[in-house]
Amino acid sequence: MFPAPPPSAQSVNRGTPFTHCAAGASIWFVALVTVYVVAGVRTGAGLGQLGIALAIGAVLWAPTTVITWLMLMKVRLQPWVLIFVTLPVYLVVWMLVSGIMGALGNVFRLLVT
């Protein structure tokens, strides 16, 4: 007789999916854009800040998503928990990007003068 087929090994999905990390970081992207738009409207600048807000938000969103995903490759979290997990990562990325841009601005200023 033929041997019995091996039991099917089900793949275990470990780790948090990249799309969930992207969704968690997107919450803070939308919050940042909203704050920029509300501040622009209240100060009378209108929606002129929208493009800048979208660009800054995208610069912060992309590394936040990747860093969160790399941190959670072994741990699976519920999507709603990622909203709170991505906040500190988002703030650290924001500080790093602001520091790098400030340093580059100072170097540029020294080169121009």
Sequence and secondary structure as in RCSB ss.txt:
>XXXX:A:sequence
MFPAPPPSAQSVNRGTPFTHCAAGASIWFVALVTVYVVAGVRTGAGLGQLGIALAIGAVLWAPTTVITWLMLMKV
RLQPWVLIFVTLPVYLVVWMLVSGIMGALGNVFRLLVT
>XXXX:A:secstr
              S  HHHHHHHHHHHHHHHHHHHHHHHHHTT GGGGHHHHHHHHHHHHHHHHHHHHHHTSS 
   HHHHHHHHHHHHHHHHHHHHHHHHHHHHHHHHHH 
